[in-house]
Structures are given as C-alpha cells and as structure tokens.
Amino acid sequence: MPRLRLRHFVVLFAGLALAPGLATAQQAEPRTYTVKRGDTLWDIAKQYLGDAYLWPEIYRLNTATIEDPHWIYPSEVLILPGMGTIANAGDVPSNTFRTANERMTIFNPLSRKVSHQSRESLILGARSTAVRIGDYVASPYAWKVGGPANGGYVELTAEGQGINMTVENRPIQYREPVFIRIPAGLDAKVGTRLLVYRLGTLLEDSAQMVIPTGVVQVTTAARDGHAQAELMQKFEDVFTGQRVTNLDQPVIPLNVFPTRVEFGLTTRAIWLYNNPVLATRGQYLVLAAGSREELVPGDQITLLRNRGLDQNGVALPDEEIATAQITRVTRWGATAIIVNQDQVGIKLGMQARVTAKMP
C-alpha cells in the first residue's frame, strides 16, 4: 500500500511538473478557423475575439491568404490571434483580452475606449492609403445634369463579326478592341486610359448620377478625334454608345487615415446603386453632402436607423447599423462604399453621420 501511494505521488508530481509546459504549448499553438459561406472578418472577430472592431488583427495575421479584407472565401483557413496576444488598442493593456470570461462589457470604461479607437480606421493595417484607386475609379458619382460635357463615346466594336448580329445589343468583352470618339479638348496619346460611363437617375439640386461601366486604353494615335482602344476593366456591362470621359487620378496620401470625431456632420443617403432590396457590404451610396460641406475621400460615416418613440413617447436614440467610407466627392454629393454592417435596413433617406475625418 505505501508503494502504491508513493507511485501515485510520483505520477502526480510529474504531471504537475509537466502541466505548465503543456499549457504553454497549447497557448502558443495558433488557433485556426475555416471560412464558411457568408463569413466576414467582422463576424469572425465578433465571435472569437469578442469585439467586431478588432477584425484588422485577424487580417494582419493572414495577409498571405487574404488579398482584400473586404472579401474572404469558403475553405480558406485563417489564423486567429490568441486572446492574450491581440495588439494593444490605443494603449489598452493586452491582458484586457486574456480570456473569454474576462472580455469587456459595456459597463467597463475601457470598452468604449477600445471601440472608439478601433473605429478610428476600419482599414487600419489593411492598405497604405485610406482609399484605393480602384474604389475611386469604380465609384458612381453625382454630377450636373447631362454628365461631363465633352462629347466622347464608344462608337463601335473593332472586333470582326463571324455572323450577322446587332453589336449594339452585345456587351463589349474584356480586352476587346473598340473605336472611340475622343473627348473634346483631350490629348489622348497611345496608352491613355479613359473612363466609360452611363448616365443614371436624376437627383435633387439639379444633379444626375454618372455610373462608371469600364476603362478603355487608347491603342492607336487619334485621327480627327477618333482612335482605337481596348477595354481594360469592366465594372458592369459596357455597350457601344456609352460615353467616354477623362480618367482622373486622385492624389491620396500614403499612410494617412481618418481619425474619430465626436459630433460630425449629419447628412442623408439620396441614392443607392441599383436600388437593392437588401443593401450589403460593398454597396455604393451617395450622400446629400459633398465638397461644399468639406467632405473628402477617406472620411467615414455611420448610417443611423430611426428607432421612433418608446411607450412613453420619448424619442429613442438612433441605432448604428453600418459604416461606410467616402471614396469620391463632388459639389453635388459624396459617394461612399459600405465596409461594415451590423444590421439590415439600409435605405434611401436614412441619416448618416460623419464619425471619422481625414486630417
């Protein structure tokens, strides 16, 4: 009997001696998550890190897998940060996130601090500029009625037709050669890129939507205002007869991102791309405020849903349902792209408040 007790003691002692090493190994082993259809970094961060605004932490660990943090795909295996290894958010101690049982609640003052400081830039660490050139170029925008008045358009396809067909009804294909009318006053040399667009709905304040459909590149020298070009990008179907204008390139500073503001400008949504039944991430919208209200590309807005009155007739606070980033601004309005969404219900006329501003 004493021998049995001694053996048990030795085993117990060995187990205790090994336990710290095992625990360390388990904590050091990175956790992984396999993406399912419909997942977003926002949702994954909310479920596994306890705070959706910590999604950039997941992105930083998976830049070899994720090309664009707006898009993740089923079957991708992502490394998740350990609860004790999340980068400090605004100098908040990292042990704030140590275990699931110790996650902050709304009653902890640090919760508000982390949430706000994380929201200062939802694209923190995901790119080197606040707005990507591609998002700017593809952004529909508000302009004066009739759109840019320079007379350029896609004349016809330069591709030989094997059978008789109405080419005006056939979308132009990627890398297909076309003949174009050069916009008036533009010196379009070989290699010059031009924006193809269609006109959209009329807006208030004598404005109209200009909706980019693609980008063409001039391939031959212009003669009498005509040239041959090639379709290099498609945002939606491109047809002959659509208009062509100069492709402007914005100056977007490197490593400059928006910072939080407490009482930003309040405006409203006046246009949604394609009038969707259910707007989601990646959706373009246009705001009533524009350059006259000093909005600039890179600013961020929060879309607010009116909750009405409570049973005592007191107005309930508005509900934040989505965050969007401004990509393009004109005097007639500002275009934004939805980058995160908490709730459904994005619709025309809803309020939008500026919650982060570019320096």
C-alpha positions in Angstrom: 0.0 0.0 0.0 2.7 2.5 0.8 4.3 1.7 -2.6 1.1 2.5 -4.4 0.8 5.8 -2.6 4.4 6.6 -3.5 3.8 5.7 -7.1 0.7 7.9 -7.2 2.7 10.7 -5.7 5.4 10.4 -8.3 2.9 10.4 -11.1 1.1 13.4 -9.7 4.3 15.3 -9.2 5.4 14.5 -12.8 2.0 15.7 -14.0 2.3 18.9 -12.1 5.7 19.5 -13.4 4.7 18.9 -17.0 1.4 20.8 -16.8 2.9 24.3 -17.2 4.8 23.2 -20.3 1.7 21.7 -21.8 -0.4 24.8 -21.0 2.3 27.0 -22.6 2.4 24.8 -25.7 -1.4 24.9 -26.0 -1.4 28.7 -25.6 1.4 29.1 -28.1 -0.3 27.0 -30.7 -2.1 29.3 -33.1 -5.8 28.8 -33.4 -7.3 28.5 -36.9 -10.7 29.0 -38.4 -12.0 27.6 -41.7 -14.1 30.2 -43.6 -17.7 29.3 -44.4 -20.0 30.8 -47.0 -21.3 34.2 -45.7 -18.5 34.8 -43.2 -16.8 38.2 -42.9 -13.8 39.3 -40.9 -16.2 41.5 -38.9 -18.3 38.5 -37.9 -15.3 36.2 -37.1 -13.7 38.9 -34.9 -17.0 39.5 -33.1 -17.4 35.7 -32.4 -13.9 34.8 -31.5 -12.3 38.0 -30.2 -15.4 39.4 -28.6 -15.2 42.7 -30.5 -16.0 43.1 -34.2 -13.8 46.2 -34.5 -10.7 44.0 -33.9 -11.0 42.4 -37.3 -7.8 44.1 -38.5 -5.9 41.8 -36.0 -7.1 38.8 -38.0 -6.3 40.4 -41.3 -2.7 41.2 -40.2 -2.0 37.5 -39.4 -3.4 36.4 -42.8 -2.1 38.8 -45.4 -0.7 35.8 -47.3 -4.2 34.4 -47.6 -6.4 37.5 -47.8 -5.8 39.8 -50.7 -8.6 42.2 -49.8 -10.1 42.3 -46.3 -13.5 43.0 -47.8 -13.5 39.6 -49.4 -12.8 36.2 -47.8 -13.8 32.9 -49.4 -15.1 29.5 -48.2 -12.5 26.9 -47.3 -9.8 29.5 -46.5 -8.0 28.6 -43.3 -7.3 31.7 -41.2 -5.0 32.0 -38.2 -6.8 33.6 -35.2 -4.8 35.7 -32.6 -4.8 34.4 -29.1 -6.8 36.3 -26.6 -3.7 37.4 -24.8 -1.7 38.3 -28.0 -4.0 40.9 -29.6 -2.2 44.1 -30.3 -2.9 46.9 -27.9 -5.8 49.0 -29.0 -5.0 52.6 -28.0 -2.6 51.6 -25.3 -5.2 49.5 -23.5 -3.4 46.6 -21.7 -3.3 43.4 -23.7 -4.4 41.4 -20.7 -7.8 43.1 -21.1 -8.5 40.4 -23.7 -6.9 37.4 -21.8 -9.8 35.0 -21.7 -13.4 34.7 -22.9 -14.7 35.1 -19.4 -12.7 38.4 -18.9 -14.0 40.1 -22.1 -15.0 43.7 -21.5 -18.7 44.6 -21.2 -20.4 47.9 -21.9 -20.1 48.7 -18.2 -16.3 48.7 -18.4 -15.0 52.2 -19.4 -12.2 50.6 -21.4 -14.8 49.1 -23.7 -15.9 52.4 -25.1 -12.3 53.5 -25.4 -11.3 50.4 -27.4 -14.4 50.5 -29.6 -13.8 54.2 -30.5 -10.1 53.9 -31.0 -10.6 50.8 -33.2 -13.2 52.6 -35.2 -10.8 55.5 -36.0 -9.8 53.5 -39.0 -11.7 50.3 -40.0 -9.0 49.8 -42.7 -6.1 50.1 -40.2 -3.2 48.0 -41.5 -5.1 46.7 -44.5 -3.6 49.1 -47.0 -1.3 52.0 -47.4 -3.9 54.6 -48.4 -7.3 55.4 -47.0 -9.0 54.9 -50.3 -7.9 52.5 -53.0 -7.6 53.9 -56.6 -9.8 51.1 -57.8 -12.6 52.0 -55.4 -12.3 55.7 -56.5 -12.4 54.8 -60.3 -15.4 52.5 -59.9 -17.4 54.8 -57.7 -20.6 56.2 -59.2 -20.8 59.9 -58.6 -23.2 62.9 -58.7 -22.6 65.5 -61.4 -24.5 68.2 -63.2 -27.5 67.1 -65.3 -26.2 65.5 -68.5 -22.9 64.4 -67.1 -19.4 65.6 -68.3 -20.0 67.7 -71.4 -17.0 66.7 -73.5 -18.6 64.6 -76.3 -16.6 61.3 -76.0 -18.3 57.9 -76.6 -17.8 54.3 -77.7 -18.5 54.2 -81.4 -18.4 50.5 -82.3 -16.5 47.4 -81.7 -13.4 46.8 -83.8 -13.8 43.0 -83.5 -14.7 41.2 -86.8 -18.1 39.5 -86.6 -18.3 36.0 -87.9 -22.1 36.1 -88.1 -24.7 38.9 -88.6 -25.8 40.3 -85.3 -26.7 43.6 -83.7 -23.5 44.5 -81.9 -25.2 47.4 -80.2 -27.1 44.8 -78.1 -24.0 42.8 -77.2 -21.8 43.7 -74.3 -18.2 44.5 -75.2 -15.8 41.9 -73.8 -12.7 42.3 -71.7 -9.7 43.2 -73.9 -12.0 43.6 -76.9 -10.8 46.4 -79.4 -13.3 49.2 -80.0 -13.4 52.5 -81.8 -14.0 55.6 -79.7 -14.7 59.3 -80.1 -12.0 61.1 -78.1 -13.5 63.6 -75.6 -13.2 67.2 -76.8 -10.1 69.0 -75.7 -8.3 65.8 -74.5 -4.9 64.9 -75.9 -5.3 61.2 -75.9 -2.0 59.6 -76.8 -1.4 55.8 -77.1 -1.6 54.4 -73.6 -4.1 57.0 -72.3 -6.9 55.5 -70.2 -10.4 56.8 -70.4 -13.5 56.2 -68.2 -16.6 54.7 -69.9 -19.8 55.5 -68.2 -23.6 55.7 -68.4 -26.0 58.2 -67.1 -28.2 57.3 -64.1 -31.1 58.8 -62.3 -31.7 62.5 -61.7 -31.0 63.7 -58.2 -32.1 66.8 -56.3 -30.2 70.1 -56.7 -30.0 69.7 -60.5 -27.7 66.7 -60.4 -27.5 63.4 -62.1 -25.7 60.1 -61.4 -22.7 59.2 -63.5 -22.1 55.4 -63.3 -18.7 54.0 -64.5 -19.0 50.9 -66.6 -15.4 50.3 -67.6 -12.0 51.7 -68.5 -10.5 51.7 -72.1 -7.0 52.3 -73.1 -6.1 54.1 -76.4 -4.1 51.8 -78.7 -3.7 53.9 -81.9 -2.9 57.5 -82.5 -6.0 59.7 -82.8 -7.1 61.0 -86.2 -9.8 63.6 -86.5 -10.9 62.9 -82.9 -11.2 59.1 -83.4 -9.0 56.3 -82.1 -8.9 52.6 -81.4 -8.9 51.4 -77.9 -9.1 48.3 -75.8 -11.4 47.5 -72.9 -9.2 47.0 -69.9 -11.7 47.0 -67.0 -15.4 46.2 -66.6 -17.5 47.4 -63.6 -20.7 46.3 -65.4 -21.7 45.6 -69.0 -20.1 48.0 -71.5 -22.1 48.8 -74.7 -21.4 50.9 -77.8 -22.9 54.3 -77.4 -21.9 54.7 -73.8 -20.0 57.8 -73.1 -16.2 58.3 -72.5 -14.5 60.9 -70.4 -11.1 61.6 -68.8 -10.0 59.2 -66.2 -8.8 61.4 -63.4 -6.3 60.1 -60.8 -6.8 61.3 -57.3 -3.9 62.3 -55.0 -4.3 60.1 -52.0 -1.6 60.5 -49.4 0.3 57.3 -48.2 -0.3 56.1 -44.6 -2.8 58.8 -43.8 -6.1 57.5 -42.3 -9.2 59.1 -40.7 -9.4 59.8 -37.0 -12.5 59.7 -34.9 -14.8 62.8 -34.4 -17.5 63.0 -31.8 -20.0 65.4 -33.3 -19.5 65.1 -37.1 -21.7 66.4 -39.9 -25.1 64.7 -40.2 -26.5 64.2 -43.8 -28.6 61.6 -45.5 -28.5 59.0 -48.2 -30.0 60.1 -51.5 -29.0 57.3 -53.9 -28.3 53.6 -53.7 -26.6 51.7 -56.5 -29.2 49.6 -58.5 -31.8 50.2 -55.8 -31.2 46.8 -54.0 -33.8 45.1 -52.0 -31.2 44.4 -49.3 -28.1 46.6 -49.3 -25.0 44.9 -48.0 -21.2 45.4 -47.7 -19.7 46.6 -51.0 -22.8 48.6 -51.8 -22.3 52.2 -53.2 -24.4 55.0 -52.0 -24.5 58.8 -52.4 -24.9 61.4 -49.6 -26.6 64.7 -49.9 -23.5 66.5 -48.5 -20.4 67.0 -50.7 -17.3 69.1 -51.2 -19.2 72.2 -50.1 -19.6 70.6 -46.6 -15.8 69.8 -46.7 -16.2 66.0 -47.1 -13.1 64.3 -48.7 -12.3 60.8 -49.8 -11.3 58.7 -46.8 -13.8 60.2 -44.4 -16.0 57.6 -42.7 -19.7 57.8 -42.0 -22.1 55.8 -39.8 -25.6 55.0 -41.1 -28.3 55.5 -38.5 -31.7 54.0 -38.2 -34.5 55.9 -36.5 -36.0 53.8 -33.8 -39.0 56.0 -33.2 -40.5 56.6 -29.7 -40.8 54.4 -26.7 -44.0 53.6 -24.9 -43.9 56.9 -23.1 -43.5 59.0 -26.2 -39.8 59.7 -25.7 -37.5 59.6 -28.7 -35.2 56.5 -28.7 -31.6 57.0 -29.7 -30.8 56.2 -33.3 -29.3 52.8 -34.0 -26.0 52.5 -35.8 -26.4 49.8 -38.5 -23.5 50.2 -40.9 -20.2 52.0 -41.6 -19.2 53.4 -45.0 -16.1 55.1 -46.3 -16.3 58.0 -48.7 -14.5 57.3 -52.0 -15.3 60.2 -54.2 -16.7 63.7 -53.6 -18.2 66.3 -55.9 -20.1 69.6 -55.2 -23.4 67.6 -55.7 -22.7 64.8 -53.2 -20.3 62.3 -51.8 -20.0 58.6 -52.8 -19.4 56.1 -50.1 -18.9 52.3 -50.1 -20.3 50.2 -47.2 -17.4 48.5 -45.4 -19.2 47.0 -42.4 -22.7 46.3 -41.4 -24.3 45.3 -38.1 -28.0 45.3 -39.1 -30.1 45.2 -42.2 -32.3 48.1 -43.2 -30.1 50.5 -45.3 -32.4 52.6 -47.3 -32.8 55.9 -49.1 -33.4 58.9 -46.8 -31.7 57.5 -43.7 -29.4 59.6 -41.7 -25.6 59.4 -42.0 -23.2 60.9 -39.5 -19.5 61.6 -40.1 -17.7 59.6 -37.4 -14.1 59.8 -38.7 -12.3 62.5 -40.7 -9.1 62.6 -42.8 -6.5 65.0 -41.3 
